[in-house]
Amino acid sequence: MGLVPVDELLFRAEQEGYAVGAFNANNMEIVQAIMMAAEKENAPVIMQASQGAIKYAGLDFLTGMVKLAARSSKVPIALHLDHGTDFDQVVRCIRSGFSSVMYDGSKLPLEQNIAMTKKVLEIANPIGVSVEAELGKIGGTEDEVHVSEKEAMYTDPDEARYFVEQTGIKSLAIAIGTAHGQYKGEPRLDFDRLAKIKSLVGIPIVLHGSSGVPDEAVQKAIKLGVCKVNIDTNIREAFVGAMHRVMEEKPDEIDPRQILGPAREATIEIIRQKIRVFGSAGRA
């Protein structure tokens, strides 16, 4: 099975009332962990590449690993650019074979965000590549994307409706109280705002910054229209945490496989847990 468009996955998720997990991949072990977890849970899955991951692993290496995973997997896998803020980079990812891209123009004035999103859609739509947009600023830091608490702002429902009408976008990331990175306290999501936006735009909603959000809150958001849930920080915590444990127990270990193998296993387990929370287990 080759890579599938995210729109295809989210359309079914919206119809059947669950969400597809979107997990950030930074190296071979994490790519393998996402695929293995999805297969164990028989779930569709989205592998995301951030700007930082592309800089670290290289665009061709990252694309090649995910394409190989998709070809050898029995479950649907999409490859998605997470928080693409540069138009040229979005184009490079499309040319490299990504089945989905996010153009993040959330820091731009509304009309400029609309114009740039439409420019990306003009390139992506004819070749079947899905496009995600963002409206409202989600706080926190993810690789090279940083939004301070002062800059962070919730998505305005009327602006969301206007944005979708003007662009024709098919999935929209909104700001309702989540943040990238590790939370200092328990996040409180604005469910009323989410419900209002969903009623006005009628397309799948994307929840960024979902690591650290209580499972019950994520599941409530899914019932209100979230169809794609992004997870990155929880993966890093599981992966690096397992590495630390091995190195503490075996300080003389020099075989990277003995360190990265347990990290991969820990990552598989956290991803399986998230898939079950999102309701996508058994939906492949």
Rosetta silent file (secondary structure, phi, psi, omega in degrees, C-alpha in Angstrom):
SEQUENCE: MGLVPVDELLFRAEQEGYAVGAFNANNMEIVQAIMMAAEKENAPVIMQASQGAIKYAGLDFLTGMVKLAARSSKVPIALHLDHGTDFDQVVRCIRSGFSSVMYDGSKLPLEQNIAMTKKVLEIANPIGVSVEAELGKIGGTEDEVHVSEKEAMYTDPDEARYFVEQTGIKSLAIAIGTAHGQYKGEPRLDFDRLAKIKSLVGIPIVLHGSSGVPDEAVQKAIKLGVCKVNIDTNIREAFVGAMHRVMEEKPDEIDPRQILGPAREATIEIIRQKIRVFGSAGRA
SCORE:     score description
SCORE:     0.000 S_00000001
   1 L     0.000  131.843  178.104    0.000    0.000    0.000 S_00000001
   2 L   -87.932 -176.574  178.623    1.365    3.439   -0.918 S_00000001
   3 L   -65.374  143.800  178.906    0.897    6.743    0.852 S_00000001
   4 L  -115.501  152.977  176.813   -2.693    7.981    1.137 S_00000001
   5 L   -68.900  145.123  177.856   -3.985   11.574    1.325 S_00000001
   6 H   -63.563  -37.528  179.673   -4.937   12.848    4.777 S_00000001
   7 H   -54.075  -39.753  179.943   -8.268   14.126    3.424 S_00000001
   8 H   -62.442  -42.281 -179.984   -9.226   10.542    2.621 S_00000001
   9 H   -69.097  -40.911 -176.000   -8.505    9.439    6.189 S_00000001
  10 H   -74.278  -29.680  177.904  -10.263   12.389    7.795 S_00000001
  11 H   -61.492  -45.989  179.689  -13.396   12.073    5.659 S_00000001
  12 H   -68.164  -40.130  179.617  -14.006    8.575    6.979 S_00000001
  13 H   -60.011  -41.174  179.134  -13.080    9.608   10.531 S_00000001
  14 H   -64.734  -41.125 -179.119  -15.618   12.425   10.397 S_00000001
  15 H   -66.604  -34.134 -172.787  -18.320   10.098    9.109 S_00000001
  16 H  -105.745   -0.929  171.257  -17.675    7.443   11.767 S_00000001
  17 L    79.778   36.154  174.349  -16.893    9.662   14.757 S_00000001
  18 L  -133.704 -178.368  177.660  -13.240    9.030   15.573 S_00000001
  19 L  -127.300  149.897  177.126   -9.920   10.808   15.039 S_00000001
  20 E   -95.658  132.817  178.216   -6.754    9.768   13.236 S_00000001
  21 E   -76.629  134.423  176.420   -3.511   10.083   15.171 S_00000001
  22 E  -116.664  111.995 -171.378   -0.806   12.244   13.600 S_00000001
  23 E  -115.477  130.228 -177.101    2.576   11.383   15.085 S_00000001
  24 E   -74.950  131.789 -179.124    5.805   13.272   14.460 S_00000001
  25 L  -112.117  127.551 -178.151    8.641   11.173   13.033 S_00000001
  26 L  -117.916  -18.656 -179.875   12.245   12.255   13.499 S_00000001
  27 L  -154.725 -179.632 -175.782   14.291    9.129   12.780 S_00000001
  28 H   -60.434  -43.894 -176.590   14.112    5.541   11.571 S_00000001
  29 H   -62.751  -37.854 -179.876   13.149    4.064   14.931 S_00000001
  30 H   -72.806  -38.952  174.624   10.198    6.426   15.354 S_00000001
  31 H   -57.945  -46.733  178.734    9.001    5.789   11.788 S_00000001
  32 H   -62.209  -40.873 -178.360    9.120    2.061   12.539 S_00000001
  33 H   -63.670  -41.653  178.962    7.354    2.565   15.872 S_00000001
  34 H   -62.607  -45.800 -179.281    4.476    4.482   14.302 S_00000001
  35 H   -64.104  -46.039 -177.717    4.013    1.822   11.632 S_00000001
  36 H   -64.369  -41.436  178.492    4.251   -1.075   14.112 S_00000001
  37 H   -63.197  -43.649 -179.967    1.816    0.536   16.539 S_00000001
  38 H   -62.870  -40.305  179.743   -0.675    1.221   13.744 S_00000001
  39 H   -68.217  -40.559  178.853   -0.443   -2.362   12.529 S_00000001
  40 H   -62.736  -33.650 -179.510   -0.887   -3.798   16.029 S_00000001
  41 H   -96.440   -1.186 -177.770   -4.007   -1.654   16.479 S_00000001
  42 L    51.272   54.314 -173.758   -5.157   -2.057   12.852 S_00000001
  43 L  -126.392  145.747  169.923   -5.478    1.713   12.590 S_00000001
  44 L   -68.624  152.988 -176.485   -4.902    4.352    9.921 S_00000001
  45 E  -150.066  152.078  177.275   -2.080    6.683   10.861 S_00000001
  46 E  -116.142  123.736  172.698   -0.435    9.931    9.819 S_00000001
  47 E   -95.754  125.208 -176.898    3.332   10.341   10.005 S_00000001
  48 E  -107.985  143.889  174.412    4.268   13.990   10.342 S_00000001
  49 E  -120.801  120.571  176.703    7.541   15.694    9.499 S_00000001
  50 L   -86.389  171.659  177.102    8.255   19.055   11.071 S_00000001
  51 H   -61.590  -36.980  178.514   10.682   21.599    9.703 S_00000001
  52 H   -66.550  -39.060  179.141   13.142   20.535   12.395 S_00000001
  53 H   -65.377  -40.254  179.074   12.832   16.856   11.471 S_00000001
  54 H   -64.282  -40.623  178.311   13.472   17.627    7.817 S_00000001
  55 H   -65.632  -37.878 -177.345   16.577   19.630    8.724 S_00000001
  56 H   -73.279  -53.005 -172.577   17.809   16.808   10.981 S_00000001
  57 H   -89.513  -24.298 -174.043   17.119   13.736    8.839 S_00000001
  58 L    93.459  135.248 -174.832   17.093   15.275    5.368 S_00000001
  59 H   -59.786  -46.486 -176.796   14.014   15.515    3.180 S_00000001
  60 H   -67.458  -39.557  178.386   14.876   12.601    0.889 S_00000001
  61 H   -63.684  -46.547 -177.610   15.833   10.271    3.743 S_00000001
  62 H   -64.219  -46.505  178.683   12.666   11.057    5.696 S_00000001
  63 H   -60.700  -43.445 -178.637   10.414   10.726    2.666 S_00000001
  64 H   -61.949  -42.269  179.689   12.123    7.498    1.649 S_00000001
  65 H   -63.830  -44.005 -177.692   11.685    5.894    5.083 S_00000001
  66 H   -70.922  -37.666  176.713    7.995    6.737    5.299 S_00000001
  67 H   -61.732  -40.860  178.239    7.330    5.628    1.713 S_00000001
  68 H   -64.414  -42.048  177.925    8.985    2.295    2.495 S_00000001
  69 H   -60.709  -43.591 -178.611    6.869    1.952    5.642 S_00000001
  70 H   -65.296  -40.468 -179.338    3.702    2.688    3.671 S_00000001
  71 H   -66.597  -33.684 -175.960    4.556    0.184    0.933 S_00000001
  72 H   -93.506   -4.673 -175.857    5.251   -2.594    3.427 S_00000001
  73 L   -94.151  154.053  177.354    2.350   -1.850    5.769 S_00000001
  74 L   -94.877   -3.897 -179.150   -1.145   -3.317    5.760 S_00000001
  75 L  -112.633  154.951  179.521   -2.691   -0.142    7.212 S_00000001
  76 L   -67.778  131.449  179.024   -3.207    3.252    5.518 S_00000001
  77 E  -128.849  132.807  174.434   -0.314    5.669    6.133 S_00000001
  78 E  -113.128  150.472  174.063   -0.117    9.327    5.146 S_00000001
  79 E  -114.514  120.054 -168.752    2.989   11.529    5.108 S_00000001
  80 E  -126.513  134.421  172.304    2.228   15.058    6.234 S_00000001
  81 E   -80.807  122.749 -178.620    4.282   18.247    6.538 S_00000001
  82 E   -97.754  126.050  177.053    3.632   19.723    9.972 S_00000001
  83 E    55.513   55.674  172.759    3.704   23.531   10.324 S_00000001
  84 E   -78.399  110.202 -177.876    5.096   24.445    6.933 S_00000001
  85 L  -101.218   -6.804 -178.448    5.618   28.190    7.185 S_00000001
  86 L  -115.974  124.492 -176.008    7.671   28.607    4.008 S_00000001
  87 H   -59.166  -42.674 -178.885    5.973   28.276    0.630 S_00000001
  88 H   -62.786  -37.397  177.908    9.098   26.952   -1.083 S_00000001
  89 H   -66.897  -39.125  176.332    9.482   24.247    1.548 S_00000001
  90 H   -57.444  -44.691  179.926    5.858   23.218    1.076 S_00000001
  91 H   -63.945  -41.427  179.143    6.554   22.835   -2.649 S_00000001
  92 H   -62.034  -39.111  178.991    9.699   20.793   -1.989 S_00000001
  93 H   -67.306  -38.970  177.203    7.743   18.419    0.233 S_00000001
  94 H   -62.858  -45.347  179.468    5.060   17.973   -2.413 S_00000001
  95 H   -64.589  -30.455 -179.212    7.714   17.239   -5.031 S_00000001
  96 H   -74.308  -18.375  177.086    9.383   14.780   -2.665 S_00000001
  97 L   117.215   10.011  175.840    6.179   12.752   -2.443 S_00000001
  98 L   -59.685  139.572  178.415    4.351   13.947    0.661 S_00000001
  99 L   -90.965   -4.565 -178.780    0.668   13.018    0.463 S_00000001
 100 E  -159.442  145.986  176.604   -0.338   15.978    2.632 S_00000001
 101 E  -136.818  150.126  171.561    1.055   19.355    3.672 S_00000001
 102 E  -110.058  124.981  169.656    0.164   21.960    6.259 S_00000001
 103 E  -100.090  115.842 -177.760    0.605   25.571    5.343 S_00000001
 104 L  -100.774   94.113  176.269    0.801   27.502    8.603 S_00000001
 105 L  -104.841   25.630 -172.727   -0.005   31.128    7.896 S_00000001
 106 L   -66.413  -20.939  178.603   -1.424   31.741   11.359 S_00000001
 107 L   -86.743   -6.727 -179.143    1.046   34.548   12.092 S_00000001
 108 L   -87.404  158.519  169.763    0.011   36.411    8.948 S_00000001
 109 L   -57.742  151.770 -173.222   -2.863   38.893    8.642 S_00000001
 110 H   -51.077  -51.425 -176.004   -6.092   37.084    7.751 S_00000001
 111 H   -65.401  -33.451  177.919   -6.247   38.071    4.096 S_00000001
 112 H   -71.643  -37.106  175.134   -2.585   37.203    3.542 S_00000001
 113 H   -61.476  -43.289  177.706   -3.106   33.826    5.201 S_00000001
 114 H   -61.181  -46.756 -177.558   -6.033   33.229    2.858 S_00000001
 115 H   -62.210  -44.320 -178.929   -4.015   34.241   -0.205 S_00000001
 116 H   -70.349  -37.239  177.764   -1.050   32.006    0.651 S_00000001
 117 H   -63.413  -41.679  177.851   -3.277   29.058    1.550 S_00000001
 118 H   -63.486  -36.264  178.812   -5.037   29.361   -1.806 S_00000001
 119 H   -63.183  -41.000  177.441   -1.641   29.448   -3.534 S_00000001
 120 H   -67.140  -42.422  179.566   -0.718   26.135   -1.892 S_00000001
 121 H   -61.705  -36.258  179.372   -4.097   24.629   -2.774 S_00000001
 122 H   -61.249  -31.233  178.994   -3.639   25.600   -6.431 S_00000001
 123 H   -84.565  -42.402 -171.600   -0.520   23.435   -6.526 S_00000001
 124 H   -78.930  -41.701 -174.082   -1.696   20.564   -4.325 S_00000001
 125 H   -56.246  -45.548 -176.479   -5.300   19.986   -5.420 S_00000001
 126 H   -64.034  -20.741 -177.959   -4.606   18.944   -9.036 S_00000001
 127 H  -110.643   12.802  173.523   -2.239   16.173   -7.927 S_00000001
 128 L    75.379   22.061  176.849   -4.323   14.867   -5.017 S_00000001
 129 L   -92.505  128.828 -179.115   -2.177   16.194   -2.165 S_00000001
 130 E   -74.892  153.241  178.803   -4.172   17.192    0.925 S_00000001
 131 E  -131.871  131.542  173.716   -3.718   20.614    2.527 S_00000001
 132 E  -111.586  141.706  177.069   -4.255   21.638    6.144 S_00000001
 133 E  -121.193  169.894  177.909   -4.370   25.278    7.213 S_00000001
 134 E  -133.343  139.361  177.065   -4.235   27.022   10.575 S_00000001
 135 E  -135.209  126.800 -170.966   -6.205   29.937   11.951 S_00000001
 136 L    95.281  151.513 -174.909   -5.469   31.318   15.398 S_00000001
 137 E  -105.158  118.411  179.022   -2.088   31.022   17.110 S_00000001
 138 L   -87.320  123.582 -174.936   -1.342   27.891   19.125 S_00000001
 139 E   -69.091  168.804  176.383    1.094   28.705   21.908 S_00000001
 140 E    97.885 -174.404 -176.701    4.356   26.970   22.737 S_00000001
 141 E  -125.719  132.174  172.166    7.359   25.791   20.754 S_00000001
 142 E  -134.904  106.764 -174.968    7.666   23.010   18.196 S_00000001
 143 L    53.043 -112.904 -174.533   11.088   22.866   16.572 S_00000001
 144 L   -95.793    2.816  179.922   11.451   26.209   14.788 S_00000001
 145 E  -101.611  117.160 -178.546    7.879   27.403   15.341 S_00000001
 146 E  -129.189  131.117  175.616    7.468   29.456   18.521 S_00000001
 147 E  -129.814  118.376 -178.593    4.419   31.353   19.758 S_00000001
 148 L   -72.843  164.636  177.917    4.669   33.092   23.126 S_00000001
 149 L   -59.664  -34.749 -179.596    1.824   33.133   25.659 S_00000001
 150 L   -68.014  -36.304 -177.598    1.312   36.799   24.820 S_00000001
 151 L   -80.209  -27.504 -175.391    1.020   36.068   21.091 S_00000001
 152 L   -61.118  137.484  178.798   -1.216   33.020   21.445 S_00000001
 153 E  -147.984  146.872  179.464   -4.855   33.668   20.605 S_00000001
 154 L   -72.996  153.822  178.032   -7.980   31.604   20.184 S_00000001
 155 L   -74.432  132.949  177.132   -9.534   31.121   16.766 S_00000001
 156 L   -81.946  125.045 -177.164  -12.470   33.404   16.061 S_00000001
 157 H   -57.584  -42.512 -179.423  -15.462   31.334   14.816 S_00000001
 158 H   -67.467  -36.963  175.633  -16.621   33.926   12.284 S_00000001
 159 H   -65.543  -36.811  178.367  -13.102   34.289   10.905 S_00000001
 160 H   -62.287  -44.926  178.130  -12.914   30.508   10.618 S_00000001
 161 H   -60.891  -46.373  179.714  -16.103   30.424    8.560 S_00000001
 162 H   -62.078  -42.696 -179.048  -14.858   33.220    6.303 S_00000001
 163 H   -60.297  -47.108 -178.831  -11.452   31.534    5.937 S_00000001
 164 H   -66.653  -40.132  178.253  -12.969   28.210    4.869 S_00000001
 165 H   -62.276  -40.358 -176.115  -15.402   29.908    2.477 S_00000001
 166 H   -76.942  -32.317 -175.130  -12.613   31.878    0.827 S_00000001
 167 H   -99.402  -32.865 -173.218  -10.052   29.063    0.557 S_00000001
 168 L    77.012   19.200  179.995  -12.078   25.864    0.215 S_00000001
 169 L   -61.525  150.354 -175.509   -9.690   24.179    2.647 S_00000001
 170 L  -107.805   -7.131  171.950  -10.733   20.692    3.783 S_00000001
 171 L  -151.143  142.052 -172.197   -9.139   20.548    7.245 S_00000001
 172 E  -135.190  125.875  173.121   -8.397   23.346    9.676 S_00000001
 173 E   -86.226  130.758 -177.641   -6.166   23.558   12.738 S_00000001
 174 E  -126.110  160.550  178.758   -7.639   25.869   15.351 S_00000001
 175 L  -103.368  113.723  179.610   -6.530   27.338   18.678 S_00000001
 176 L  -131.391   17.770  176.718   -8.830   26.426   21.567 S_00000001
 177 L   122.434   -0.166  176.080   -6.401   26.254   24.488 S_00000001
 178 L   -86.941  169.276  178.992   -3.792   23.656   23.591 S_00000001
 179 E  -149.837  152.323  175.590   -0.071   24.395   23.323 S_00000001
 180 E   -77.972  151.246  178.049    3.016   22.792   21.829 S_00000001
 181 L    88.664 -167.419 -178.875    5.580   21.274   24.167 S_00000001
 182 L   -84.234  135.257 -179.600    5.196   20.232   27.796 S_00000001
 183 L   -78.944  146.059  174.911    2.393   21.857   29.769 S_00000001
 184 L   -82.517  -27.195  177.086    3.055   23.695   33.020 S_00000001
 185 L  -146.227 -172.202  179.951   -0.438   22.778   34.268 S_00000001
 186 L   -78.586  124.925  179.838   -3.518   21.014   32.966 S_00000001
 187 L   -68.489  145.259  177.745   -4.781   22.627   29.750 S_00000001
 188 L  -117.197  113.242 -176.703   -8.387   23.802   29.647 S_00000001
 189 L   -86.139  144.149  178.069   -9.964   23.550   26.230 S_00000001
 190 L   -88.827   86.326 -175.824  -12.673   25.913   25.035 S_00000001
 191 H   -68.500  -32.541  177.752  -15.217   23.299   23.956 S_00000001
 192 H   -62.987  -40.882  178.610  -17.922   25.878   23.267 S_00000001
 193 H   -65.302  -42.573  178.130  -15.622   27.588   20.792 S_00000001
 194 H   -59.400  -48.077 -178.840  -14.803   24.269   19.158 S_00000001
 195 H   -61.812  -40.342  179.626  -18.480   23.369   18.781 S_00000001
 196 H   -64.501  -45.994 -179.767  -19.272   26.791   17.328 S_00000001
 197 H   -62.357  -45.453 -179.579  -16.435   26.618   14.799 S_00000001
 198 H   -60.189  -39.733 -179.354  -17.389   23.106   13.717 S_00000001
 199 H   -66.626  -27.360 -177.254  -21.009   24.159   13.194 S_00000001
 200 H   -89.398  -32.989 -173.910  -19.888   27.042   10.981 S_00000001
 201 H   -98.699  -31.608  176.484  -17.163   25.408    8.867 S_00000001
 202 L    64.292   24.766  177.627  -18.433   21.839    8.494 S_00000001
 203 L  -126.709  164.359  178.007  -14.983   20.341    7.833 S_00000001
 204 L   -58.315  136.357  178.821  -12.643   18.145    9.919 S_00000001
 205 E  -101.517  143.451 -179.905  -10.934   20.054   12.739 S_00000001
 206 E  -110.429  134.497  179.530   -7.302   19.443   13.724 S_00000001
 207 E  -109.226  108.546  176.136   -6.097   19.582   17.331 S_00000001
 208 L   -88.939  165.438  175.858   -2.444   20.551   17.703 S_00000001
 209 L    61.795   41.157 -171.780   -0.475   20.431   20.952 S_00000001
 210 L   -89.699  -12.259  176.123   -2.395   17.416   22.233 S_00000001
 211 L   -64.066  129.520 -179.872    0.363   15.798   24.307 S_00000001
 212 L    93.634  -10.805  175.224   -0.536   16.370   27.948 S_00000001
 213 L   -79.576  129.013 -179.168   -4.227   16.980   27.281 S_00000001
 214 L   -54.490  144.554 -177.633   -6.273   14.545   29.446 S_00000001
 215 H   -54.852  -40.610 -178.218   -7.738   11.625   27.519 S_00000001
 216 H   -63.072  -37.182  179.323  -11.277   12.617   28.488 S_00000001
 217 H   -69.745  -39.937  177.360  -10.787   16.107   27.068 S_00000001
 218 H   -62.486  -44.068 -178.926   -9.386   14.735   23.808 S_00000001
 219 H   -66.137  -34.746  175.577  -12.330   12.367   23.462 S_00000001
 220 H   -66.707  -40.370  178.190  -14.790   15.189   24.096 S_00000001
 221 H   -62.768  -37.570  178.031  -13.060   17.269   21.418 S_00000001
 222 H   -64.373  -41.051  177.925  -13.380   14.351   18.993 S_00000001
 223 H   -62.527  -26.033 -177.888  -17.118   14.156   19.676 S_00000001
 224 L   -93.531    2.527  173.597  -17.321   17.869   18.826 S_00000001
 225 L   126.786   -2.211  176.450  -15.605   17.561   15.457 S_00000001
 226 E   -75.137  127.837 -177.596  -11.859   16.986   15.862 S_00000001
 227 E  -119.267   -8.657  178.579  -10.762   14.350   13.339 S_00000001
 228 E  -137.564  125.610 -178.116   -6.953   14.661   13.502 S_00000001
 229 E  -120.568  122.102 -177.306   -4.996   14.754   16.760 S_00000001
 230 E   -91.043  132.312  178.388   -1.306   15.700   16.717 S_00000001
 231 E  -131.430  124.018  175.443    1.134   14.055   19.126 S_00000001
 232 L  -133.616  -54.514 -175.438    4.847   14.870   19.339 S_00000001
 233 H   -57.553  -41.956  179.462    5.958   15.649   22.910 S_00000001
 234 H   -61.507  -34.212  177.137    4.627   12.358   24.316 S_00000001
 235 H   -66.425  -45.353  179.563    6.677   10.490   21.708 S_00000001
 236 H   -61.557  -42.497 -179.829    9.836   12.369   22.676 S_00000001
 237 H   -60.840  -46.089 -178.731    9.201   11.702   26.357 S_00000001
 238 H   -66.749  -44.261 -176.093    8.721    7.961   25.800 S_00000001
 239 H   -65.585  -53.416 -176.935   11.647    7.600   23.397 S_00000001
 240 H   -71.080  -35.102  177.975   14.228    9.569   25.364 S_00000001
 241 H   -59.733  -43.019  178.816   12.964    8.271   28.703 S_00000001
 242 H   -65.942  -38.610  176.768   13.609    4.684   27.629 S_00000001
 243 H   -60.813  -44.090  179.234   17.084    5.620   26.408 S_00000001
 244 H   -59.636  -43.259 -177.866   17.885    7.190   29.781 S_00000001
 245 H   -62.655  -42.827  179.468   16.760    4.073   31.622 S_00000001
 246 H   -64.025  -44.204 -176.609   18.957    1.788   29.539 S_00000001
 247 H   -69.714  -28.977  175.439   21.992    4.019   29.898 S_00000001
 248 H   -72.440  -39.035 -179.340   21.507    4.280   33.656 S_00000001
 249 H   -76.726  -31.358 -177.607   21.199    0.503   33.999 S_00000001
 250 L  -131.067   72.418 -175.469   24.030   -0.231   31.546 S_00000001
 251 L   -62.572  -18.405 -179.531   26.437    2.725   31.609 S_00000001
 252 L   -95.375    3.225 -178.550   29.065    0.777   29.651 S_00000001
 253 L   -65.056  128.552  178.891   26.714   -0.104   26.770 S_00000001
 254 L  -120.174   -0.194  178.956   28.185    0.960   23.415 S_00000001
 255 L   -88.955  110.124 -177.782   25.777   -0.800   21.031 S_00000001
 256 H   -59.262  -25.914 -179.866   23.281    1.837   19.823 S_00000001
 257 H   -67.695  -30.773  179.751   20.802   -0.911   18.991 S_00000001
 258 H   -75.411  -15.769  178.170   20.615   -1.880   22.636 S_00000001
 259 H   -98.656  -43.921 -177.458   19.685    1.710   23.491 S_00000001
 260 H   -78.319  -26.519  178.346   17.459    2.619   20.561 S_00000001
 261 H   -60.995  -53.464  176.401   15.613   -0.712   20.505 S_00000001
 262 H   -61.053  -32.760  176.992   13.963   -0.211   23.908 S_00000001
 263 H   -63.839  -40.522  177.136   13.252    3.403   22.946 S_00000001
 264 H   -63.573  -42.574  179.630   11.389    2.155   19.885 S_00000001
 265 H   -62.834  -41.514  178.695    9.383   -0.298   21.990 S_00000001
 266 H   -64.094  -36.000  179.249    8.397    2.437   24.456 S_00000001
 267 H   -68.907  -39.465  175.962    7.309    4.601   21.557 S_00000001
 268 H   -56.176  -45.234 -175.360    5.169    1.806   20.124 S_00000001
 269 H   -67.083  -42.066  179.713    3.311    1.505   23.417 S_00000001
 270 H   -67.302  -35.666  179.033    2.543    5.225   23.826 S_00000001
 271 H   -69.181  -39.802  176.660    1.305    5.421   20.240 S_00000001
 272 H   -60.645  -41.449  178.086   -0.915    2.360   20.733 S_00000001
 273 H   -60.395  -44.802 -178.324   -2.416    3.994   23.805 S_00000001
 274 H   -65.552  -40.376  179.345   -3.159    7.188   21.863 S_00000001
 275 H   -58.882  -41.836  179.645   -4.722    5.288   18.972 S_00000001
 276 H   -67.137  -39.746  177.195   -7.147    3.620   21.367 S_00000001
 277 H   -61.304  -40.011 -176.665   -7.992    6.971   22.976 S_00000001
 278 H   -75.568  -11.739  179.098   -8.711    8.478   19.555 S_00000001
 279 L    81.267   12.160 -176.436  -11.072    5.626   18.656 S_00000001
 280 L   -94.471   -2.596  176.106   -9.180    4.712   15.475 S_00000001
 281 L   -61.833  133.694  179.779   -8.189    1.175   16.528 S_00000001
 282 L    78.910   11.172 -176.811   -9.687   -1.351   14.149 S_00000001
 283 L  -103.968    5.593 -177.924  -10.526    1.308   11.539 S_00000001
 284 L   -66.259    0.000    0.000   -7.848    0.479    8.955 S_00000001
